[in-house]
Amino acid sequence: MKTWEIYAIRHATNETRTRGVNFISDPDPTAPLTLDFFCWVLRSGQDVIIVDTGIDPEKGARNGHEQVMSPPDGWAALGIDPAQVSTVLLTHAHYDHLGYLDALPNARFYMQAEEMSYVTGPWMEKQTFRHAYWPDEIARLVHLLYEGRLHLHGRDHDVADGISAHWVGGHCAGQEVLRIRTDRGWVVLASDALHYYEEYERGIPFAVAFNISDMIAAHDRIRDLADSDDHVLPAHDPRLLDLYPAVSPDLEGRILRLDQAPEAGA
């Protein structure tokens, strides 16, 4: 059975956020809580799959997000030629996940059909729901669809041997998680279904939500898909830097290896 390595590129960070901004209700809303930004690479032998493409640094800067490493630089550090990448999974279409679509000129992109319906439908009339999307990036998705380079799939989708995508909704209408077979078992890359481990541990929602009930129900779905809570990976938690090793000393704080077991007590 095929197993995959999982690499996280920490492409941006925001150290100015507070708990009250990140969580809908918090007993200490003014306390700081860093928001890190990751995109991912899945690798099995010579096979490479990119998961999300990071954030355009100029767009990120408007919200106080500081670039740490561009995703193309991260791919290069992992020995990946973007022109050779054929498969890119988009877990949803928020702007911090679509920043470098055109850096992958020969790839085919895969995304939940419900996310495309959401970002091109009437909910986008409401500023509350559209504020994490950029119209030029959504237009690019439409062009990729017409070019035959974007595949919109159903709620459960087999990506490759050892990788499947599963709709959970909540954070946005088409949020998905990935179930990935690794040497240590089934790992769930939760993407923004979990921004922080704390959401999962305490059963609380993140502040940016389309449907809070789906967001909370996603916790149970993640538990069903993962081999254990130690096999769950959130998308924005700086705790990942303590739990998982850098791929090399010179990439400390920038590229992590996530398919290995987390460090005990970290």
N, C-alpha and C positions, 0 to 999 in steps of 0.2 A: 504494500500500500504506500502511496506517495505521501511524503511529509514535506513540510515547508518551513523555511526560516522566515522570521518576521523582523524587519528593521523599521525603526521609527526615526524620521528626520524631524528634529525640533527646529522648525523654520521661523518661528516668531515667539515673542513673549510680551506680556503686559503686566508689569509689576505695580501698576497704579490702581488696580481693581480692588474693590472691597467685597466683603461677604454679602452685604445688602444688595450689591449690584448683581452678584452671581446667583443668589438664591432668593426665591420668592418671599420667604419669611425666615428671618434668622435672629437669634437672641443677641448677637453682637454685630449689627449691620455695618458698623464703621471699621471693623477690624480688616486689615489687608489680607488679600488672598490672590496670589499670582495666578494668572491664566496663561498657560503655555499652549503652543499650537504645534501639532504633529501631523505629518502625512507619512505614508508607509510604503514599504517595498516588501513583496513576497517573493521568495526565491526557492526553487527546487532544482538543483543541478544547473543546467543552462536555461531553464525556464524562469522568466521574470514577469511579475504582474505588479503594476503600480496601483496604489489605492489613494485616491485624491491627489490634488496637485498643489496644495498650499495656497498662499495668499499673495496677491499683488501688493508689493510693499508700499506703494503710494496710497492704495485704498486702505491698507491696514493702518498706516500712520494717522489717518483721519480719526481713528478710534483709539489712538494711543498704543497700537501694537507695533513693536520694534522687531525688524527682521533680524534673525539670528544666523540663518543660512538659507540661501535660495534652494528650492527643491532641485533645480538642475545641477547645482554644485553638489548637493547630497547624492544625487544619482551618479555623478561622475566619481565621487569619492568611493562609491560602492562598485565601480567598474562597469557602470551601465551606460550604454549609448542610447540616448532617447530615440534616435531614429530607428533603432532596432526593436523598440517596445511595441508589441502588437495588442496588448490588453490593458485597459485602464478601468478600474472600478470607481464609480462616483457614489459615495455613500449618501450624499444629498447635495443640493446645489447652492448652499450658502457660500458667500464670496470667499471665505477663508479655506475653501476646498476646491476652488476652480481657477486659481490664479495663474496657472501655467499650462493651460490646455494646449496652446499652440506650440509649446516646446516639445510636443510629442507628435511629430508630423505624420506618422504612419500608423498610429494606434487606432483601435476601435474602442469606443467608450461604452460602458454599461451602467444603467441607472434604473431605478424603480419607475415604472410608468406613472404611478401616482404622484411622484415628485414633479414630473413634467406637467401633468395636468394641473397641479397646484400652482406652479410658478408661472403658468400662462393663463390662469383662470381668474375668476372673480375675487378670490381672496386677496389678490394682489392690489385690489382697490383700497385695501386697509393698510395704513402705514405700519400698524403693529406687526403685521405678518410679512410685509415686504422689506423691512428695514435691513435684513441681513442678506438681501439679494441685490445684485447690480444688473440693470437692464442690458448693458452691453454683453455681460457674460451669459445671461439667459438667451439673448439673441444669438450668441455663438453656439449655444446648444442647439437652437433651432436650425442653424446652418449645418451643423454636424449631422443632425437628423436627416436633413434633405440631401446631404452628401453621402448618406449610407454609412456614416461612421459612428452613429449613436444608436445603440440598441436599447429599447425600453422594454424591460421584462416584467413579469408578474411578481407576486409577493415573495415566492420562494424560487430561487434560481440556482441551479448547479453551474458554477463558474468553471471548475476544472476538477480533476481528481483530487480530493482533499480540501476543496474550497466551495462553500455555498453561501449565498446571500439570502437574508431573511428580513422581511418588512417588520418594523415595530412601530413606526409612526412616532407621535408624541412631540419631539423637538420640532419637527416639521411633518408635513403630510406624508412624505415619502422617505422618511428616515429608515435606513437599513443597518443591520449588523452583519458581520462576516464570521462564519464558523470555519476554522482553519485547523487541519490536522498537522500536528508537530510531533517531534520525537518524544515530547513529554505528554502528549495527549491532545484533546480538542480544546483549542483556545478560541475565545470569542473576542474579536476586535470590535468593540462596541461603538466606535466612532462617537458621534455626539448624542447617541442614546444615553451615554454617560459622559459628562464632562469631567466629573471628579468621582473618585471612589466613594466619597462621603454620601453622594446621592444614593448609591447602591446599598451602603452600610446602614444608613438611617431611613431609607425609604422616602426621600424628599425629592421634589422636582427642581430642575434648573430653572433660572428666571426666564429664559427664552423658550417659549413653548407654543405650539399650535393646539395641542390637546393634552392637558395634564393627566387625564386618566390613562391615556395610551402611554404617556411617558412613564408613569408608575408601573403599569402592566408590563412594560418592556423589561423591568428588572426581573420578573419571573421568567419571561421568555429567555433572557440571557442565562439565567441559572439553569434552565432546561437544556440549553445548547452547550454550555461549558462543562468541562469535567469537574471543576471546583471553582470556588471564588478566586483562588490563586491563578486561574486560567482566564481571567477577565481583564481586558485592557481598555481603560477610558481614553478619551481623546485630548484632554486639556489639563491633566493633573500633573503638577511638578513633582509629585511623589514618585512618578515613574523614574526620575533621575536617580533616586535613591535605591529603587528596587531592582533596576536592570543595568547591566554593564554597558559602557560605551564599546563600540566595535574596535577602537584602538585609542591609546592615550591622547593622540593629537586630535581626536574627534570627541573628546569628553564634552558633555553638555550639548552635543549637536546630533550625533547618530547613536541610537541605542539598539541593542539586540534583545528582542522581546519574546522569542520563542523558548528561551531558557527559563528555568525556574527562578522566581523572584528571590532576592536575598532575605533570609529569615531575620525578622526583627527590624527590618529597615523602615 
